[in-house]
Every structure is written in C-alpha cells, then in structure tokens.
Amino acid sequence: MKVLKSSFLSLGVVALMLSCAKGGQQAPQLTVSGLDPAKFDTTIQSKPVKLFTLKNQSGM
C-alpha cells in the first residue's frame, strides 16, 4: 500500500513539474542583436510596423 501511495505521489509531482515547466508561454525568438521582434509589431498612421533584419552574403 505504501508503494502505491508513493507511486501516485511521485506521478503527481512529475505532472505538476511538467505543467509548470511549459507555463503556456514560449520564450521570445530574439534577433542576433537581442531584440524581440514581437515588441515592434504595431500600427502607425494605420500602417503595420514590423522589425526587419538585413544581412549580406558575408553575414553582416
């Protein structure tokens, strides 16, 4: 009986840890310079504004 109780307790702890780990939110995808493109999504004078990253063939 003790083994059964500890098994259920362990299973509950693991389920709780997994649910907390996901948190329902994903980490933001940052640019190489560390900017979060989602923070630049807005509208100015009825026109959408987004963050763009330009780089050449050398990676600059």
C-alpha positions in Angstrom: 0.0 0.0 0.0 2.9 2.4 0.8 4.4 1.7 -2.6 1.1 2.5 -4.3 0.8 5.8 -2.4 4.4 6.8 -3.1 3.8 6.0 -6.8 0.8 8.2 -7.0 2.6 11.0 -5.1 5.6 10.7 -7.5 3.3 10.8 -10.5 1.5 13.9 -9.2 4.8 15.7 -8.6 6.1 14.9 -12.1 2.8 16.1 -13.6 2.9 19.3 -11.6 6.5 19.9 -12.7 5.7 19.4 -16.3 2.7 21.7 -16.3 4.8 24.4 -14.6 7.7 24.0 -17.0 5.6 24.8 -20.1 3.9 27.8 -18.5 1.7 28.3 -21.6 4.2 30.8 -22.9 7.1 30.3 -25.3 10.4 32.1 -25.0 10.6 35.0 -27.4 12.6 34.5 -30.6 15.2 37.1 -30.4 17.3 38.5 -33.2 21.1 38.2 -33.2 21.3 41.7 -31.6 18.9 40.6 -28.8 15.8 42.4 -29.9 12.3 40.9 -29.6 10.5 41.4 -32.9 7.1 41.0 -31.2 7.7 44.3 -29.4 8.0 46.1 -32.8 4.6 44.8 -34.2 2.4 47.9 -34.0 0.5 50.3 -36.2 1.5 53.8 -37.0 -0.9 56.0 -39.1 -2.9 52.9 -40.0 0.1 51.1 -41.4 1.6 48.0 -39.8 5.2 48.3 -38.5 7.5 45.3 -38.0 11.1 44.7 -37.3 13.3 43.5 -40.2 16.8 42.2 -40.1 19.0 42.7 -43.1 22.2 40.9 -43.8 24.5 40.3 -46.7 26.2 37.2 -48.1 29.0 37.6 -45.6 26.6 37.5 -42.7 26.9 41.2 -41.8 
